[in-house]
Amino acid sequence: MQPKIPKYLDDIRDAAQFVIDLVHGRTLDDYRRDRVLRQTVERNFEIIGEAMNRIAKLDPNTAARIGNHPRIIAFRNVLTHGYDMIEDDRVWSVIQKELPALRDQVEVLLREGT
């Protein structure tokens, strides 16, 4: 494993957990109304996507062990470059349905050291 991979995995895990904790007890309507919340979430998704992009470039085998890693990178690109195309419903769905699984996958990889 490339030496930087554990750091990038930890960045993904940390950002994912931060978002999960941040939205706990909140609703989609809360998310839509709170600009600071939206921008904080989006920034952490950018971190997740950029770390995933770096993992994919340095260690494609590790990236392949993370479900939907190309979609994670693409999501980051939309958030970063297509700010006018961001759909709050889609972001909220990713938080609720996909982010906990991503965090769990990354935690397994960190425990395994691969």
C-alpha positions as CSV (number, residue, x, y, z in Angstrom):
1,M,0.0,0.0,0.0
2,Q,1.2,3.5,-0.8
3,P,2.2,5.4,2.4
4,K,-0.4,8.1,1.8
5,I,-3.4,5.8,1.4
6,P,-4.2,5.4,5.2
7,K,-4.2,9.2,5.5
8,Y,-6.7,9.6,2.6
9,L,-8.8,6.8,4.0
10,D,-8.8,8.5,7.4
11,D,-9.8,11.8,5.7
12,I,-12.8,10.0,4.1
13,R,-13.8,8.4,7.4
14,D,-13.4,11.7,9.3
15,A,-15.4,13.8,6.8
16,A,-18.1,11.1,6.5
17,Q,-18.6,10.8,10.3
18,F,-18.6,14.6,10.6
19,V,-21.4,14.9,8.1
20,I,-23.4,12.0,9.8
21,D,-23.0,13.7,13.2
22,L,-23.9,17.1,11.8
23,V,-27.2,16.1,10.3
24,H,-28.3,13.8,13.1
25,G,-31.8,14.8,14.1
26,R,-32.2,17.2,11.2
27,T,-34.5,16.9,8.2
28,L,-34.3,17.7,4.5
29,D,-36.2,20.9,5.2
30,D,-33.7,21.9,7.8
31,Y,-30.9,21.2,5.2
32,R,-32.7,23.3,2.6
33,R,-33.2,26.3,4.9
34,D,-29.7,26.3,6.5
35,R,-27.1,27.6,4.1
36,V,-24.2,27.1,6.5
37,L,-25.3,23.4,7.0
38,R,-25.5,22.9,3.2
39,Q,-22.1,24.4,2.5
40,T,-20.5,22.5,5.4
41,V,-21.8,19.3,4.1
42,E,-20.8,20.1,0.5
43,R,-17.3,20.9,1.6
44,N,-16.9,17.6,3.4
45,F,-18.2,15.8,0.4
46,E,-15.5,17.6,-1.7
47,I,-12.9,16.3,0.8
48,I,-14.3,12.8,0.5
49,G,-14.3,12.9,-3.3
50,E,-10.8,14.4,-3.6
51,A,-9.3,11.8,-1.2
52,M,-11.0,9.1,-3.2
53,N,-9.6,10.5,-6.4
54,R,-6.1,10.5,-4.9
55,I,-6.6,6.9,-3.7
56,A,-7.8,5.8,-7.2
57,K,-4.7,7.4,-8.8
58,L,-2.2,6.0,-6.3
59,D,-3.7,2.6,-5.5
60,P,-6.4,1.5,-7.9
61,N,-6.8,-1.9,-6.0
62,T,-7.7,-0.1,-2.8
63,A,-10.1,2.2,-4.6
64,A,-11.8,-0.8,-6.2
65,R,-12.6,-2.2,-2.8
66,I,-14.7,0.9,-2.1
67,G,-18.2,0.6,-3.6
68,N,-19.0,3.1,-6.2
69,H,-15.7,4.9,-6.0
70,P,-16.1,6.4,-9.5
71,R,-19.5,7.9,-8.5
72,I,-18.0,9.3,-5.3
73,I,-15.4,11.2,-7.4
74,A,-18.0,12.3,-9.9
75,F,-20.2,13.6,-7.1
76,R,-17.3,15.7,-5.8
77,N,-16.8,17.1,-9.3
78,V,-20.4,18.2,-9.5
79,L,-20.2,19.8,-6.1
80,T,-17.0,21.6,-7.0
81,H,-17.6,22.6,-10.6
82,G,-21.4,22.4,-11.0
83,Y,-22.6,24.4,-8.0
84,D,-25.6,25.5,-10.0
85,M,-26.6,21.8,-10.6
86,I,-26.6,20.7,-7.0
87,E,-29.9,19.1,-5.9
88,D,-30.5,19.2,-2.2
89,D,-32.7,16.1,-2.4
90,R,-29.8,14.2,-4.0
91,V,-27.3,15.3,-1.4
92,W,-29.6,14.4,1.4
93,S,-30.2,11.0,-0.1
94,V,-26.5,10.3,-0.3
95,I,-26.1,11.4,3.3
96,Q,-28.9,9.1,4.5
97,K,-28.4,6.1,2.3
98,E,-24.8,5.9,1.1
99,L,-22.5,7.8,3.5
100,P,-22.8,5.4,6.5
101,A,-21.9,2.4,4.2
102,L,-18.9,4.4,2.8
103,R,-17.7,5.1,6.3
104,D,-18.0,1.5,7.3
105,Q,-16.1,0.3,4.2
106,V,-13.3,2.7,4.9
107,E,-13.1,1.6,8.5
108,V,-12.6,-2.0,7.4
109,L,-9.8,-1.0,5.1
110,L,-8.1,1.0,7.8
111,R,-8.4,-2.0,10.2
112,E,-6.9,-4.3,7.6
113,G,-4.2,-1.9,6.8
114,T,-4.8,-2.2,3.0
